[in-house]
Amino acid sequence: MPDADRSWTTAGIGDAAHAALSDGLPASALWSLLLDVFARRAARRSPAELLRQWERDGFVGPAAVDQRTLTALDGHLLAAAAGFEAIELSPLAPLAACSAVGPTSQNKIVSALRGTEVVSDPTNVLALECARRLRAEPEQTVRLVTCHRCVRAQEVPKQPGFAPHFRIVCLATAGREQPDHALTVDALGEHIATHLAAFDRLERHGYAFPDRRVTLLATAARAPLADRIAAAVGGAPVVRDVLAHAYYDGLRFQISTRTVDGDDVSLVDGGSFDWLGTLTSNRRLVFIASGMGAQLAAVRCRP
């Protein structure tokens, strides 16, 4: 059902109660009320109900990949990103960590209690950490990497390797823009090189990434920057295209490869975002982020 017609969600409580829950109650009172509601519902659940949910609910079941494989994979990906500080994120983020800064529906995110949500995209959380650091030390350039298990409440593609929860590695670079957009160009080039280096490293440990291709997308205004980025890319052919997706701030890249069963799959996605300007009201701050589907690689790119 489209987001525009969600009247069914309030049919059982009435307009006044819904207004109180969504807007009227102070946040602390609402969290306390919801905690009590969930405590009462939890108290009524039987062990049989728990087992039935465990068996059928894709949100809570274990990953399809052996944990030793994923742990080793994380180690290789972090080693390839040696120029970035590695941080371990909380499983939770502030409520609206994604929807407040980008065109993302909160209905695709698992909202939680106490003003939080389950992390659905670590790049948004890394943007918050970059904003915090840059407010304390505005002249620094922040480089962060993390490996994280995400949960997304949206339709899952009917393809191997896709699931409601999955592991990805994310890179983030942030700082004050330099003359001639040097930070943007250099950071995007570094992200592309780092992901390609990760492919190289994984190929020495049993993975295969044949027919790699970097696709650089740009708006007309940012096409000259994409030209400079493309000229610096090594290790894979570059394809240029026009960017029409408003989620990105004029520049986007993807890295595709062929899977062991012959399919073409995009494993890496990244670009420039205006989130730091939104978070800090400083439009001179640049935020570059990218992510690689680590779990997807483990399922589709190991012979």
C-alpha positions, 0 to 999 in steps of 0.5 A: 500500500502506498505511503500516501494511503496509510489510514488503516494504521490508525483505524483502531485508535482514532484521530485524537489518540494518534495525534497524541502519540505522534505529536502531542506527547513529549518524547520521554513520555511516549518512550515510557508508554511504548516500553510499557506496551511492548512489555505487556505484549512480551509478557503474553508471548508463549515459547511456541510463538517465539519458535514460530517467529524464529522459523518464518521471520527473515528479520531474526534468522541467522545469516546464510553465510558461515560466521568464520567466512564473514569474520575473515572477509571483514579482516581482508576488507579492513586491511584493504582500507588501511588509510581509514580509521576503523570504528565499530558502530552501535546496532542502533542509530538516532531515530530518523538518521536516514530519513532526516537527511535524505529522501528515505522513507522511515517505513523502510527502516526498523524503528526502535524505542527510546528515540532510536532505529536499527542501523539500515545504512552505516554511511548515515551513521558515519556522517553523524560521527564526521559531523561531530568530529568536524564541529570539534576540529573543523580543519581536519579531514576524517576518514572512517571505515566500518563493517556492519550488519544492517537491517532494512524493512523493504522488499528483498530481491529474489536473488541469491545473497540478498536478505532483510539483514546483511553485512556491508563495509562502508567508507566515509571521508569528510572535511572542508572542501579544498580549492578546485574541489580537490577534496571531493575528487581525491576522496572519490578516487581514493574510495574507488581505489580502495574497493578495487584493492579489496577485490585484489586482496580477496582474489588472493584468498579464494574470491573471483571478481572478473570483468570489473567495471567502474561506472561514474555518474554525474550531473551536467554541472559536475561532469568536469569533476567526474572527468578528473576522477575517471582519469585517475582510476586504474585497475578497471575500465570506466564507463560514464553516465548521467546522474539523475538520482537526487539522493546523491550530490551530483556524483555517484560511482558503482563497481560491478563484476561478474559472479561465479554463476555468470551474472553481472552484479553491482557490489559497490555504490558510493558518491558525494552527499550533502548530509554534512551541510544539512547536519551542521549548516555548513555548506562548505563541508564535503561528505563522500561515502561508499559501501560494498556488499560484503555478504553478497560477495561471500555468496556470489563471488566465491567459486 
